[in-house]
Amino acid sequence: MSGNTRTMAFQIPEELFQRIKAHLERKTQRTGRKLTQREFVLNLIEEALIGVEAKSAPPFPPPAKTAVAPLPLLLPPDPLRWAPVGTLTGWPLRKPSGSTSGKCRQKRD
């Protein structure tokens, strides 16, 4: 934090005050370090603000506004229609006319 400080003063219900006090005592016993009311409240405020700011901030900056029109969507040609025979799979895509492939013959007795 910067060197400039401001004071916030507010009243809380007695029950909440006692709960905070009990929590701070348990924390001191568990960690061996005394956590002050000021540290506790400042940590709560910081955590709450970080959570709210993370939810409200856009995940990435919005795109810059430009006067350029979007490009038309160009689709690639259909590979099965325009690819040369045998280039996609290594096997002919079309059965050669007038012959049969020996790989698919059934064995006859």
N, C-alpha and C positions, 0 to 999 in steps of 0.2 A: 504494500500500500504506500501511497505517497505520504509526505510529512504533514500535509493538511488533514485535519480531523474535524468531524462534526459530531455533535451530541444528539443522540436519540434517547428520549425518556418516555417510558410508558408504564402503565400499571397492568399487573396480571392478577388473576384470581389466586387466593392463598393456596388452594389445592394444586394448581399448576406449579406454583413456586416450590411447594414441598416435594413434588415429583421431580423437579429439576434438581433440587438440592440432594435428594436421595440418589439420583442418577450420578451426579458428580461425585458423591462419596463412594459409590460402587466402582466407578471408573478409576478413582484415585487408588482404591485398594487393589484393583485388578492390575493397573499399570505401574503403580509406585510413583506416579507423577500427578501432582495436583492440577486438575483442569479447572480454571476459573470460570465463573459465570460469564464473564465478558468473552473469553475464548470460545466457550460453548455456543453462545448466541451468535457470535460472528461466524463461526463455522457453519451453523445452521443456515444463516442468511446466504453465505457464499454458495453452499451446496444447492439451495433452492434456486438462486439466481442462475447458476450454471445450468441446472436442469431446464429451467424455463427458456433461457436463451438458446439452448441447443435445440429445443423443440420448435421455437419460432423462427430460427435462422434458416434460410433456404439451404438445401444440401449443396448447391453449387451456384455460382453467380448466374443471373439470367443472361440469355444470349444478347449480344449487342444488336441494336436496331439498325438495319441497313436498308437502303433503298433498292437493293438488287433483288430482282424477282427470283424465286426458287427455280432451280433447274428441273426440266421435265424428267420423270422417272424413265430411265432407259433399261429395259430388260434384256438380258443376254439371249441370243437365239436358242431355240430348243435344241439341246445337244443330240437328242435321238433323231431329230429330223435332219440336222445339218452336219453331223460328224461323219467323217469318212468311215467306211466299214472297217471294223476291227480296232479302231483307235481308242474306244472307251474301255473295253474289257479284255482286249487281246483276242477275242473270238468274233467271228463275223456276226453282225447284228441281223443280217438278212440271210436267209438260206440261199446259197448259190443255185441258180436255175439249172436244171438238167442233171444234177448230181446229188448224191446223198452223202452225208458225213459219216465216216466209219466209226466215229466215237459214240453214236447213238444207236447202232444196230443191235437188234436182239439176236441172241444166239439161237440158232435153229438146230433141232436134233435131226 
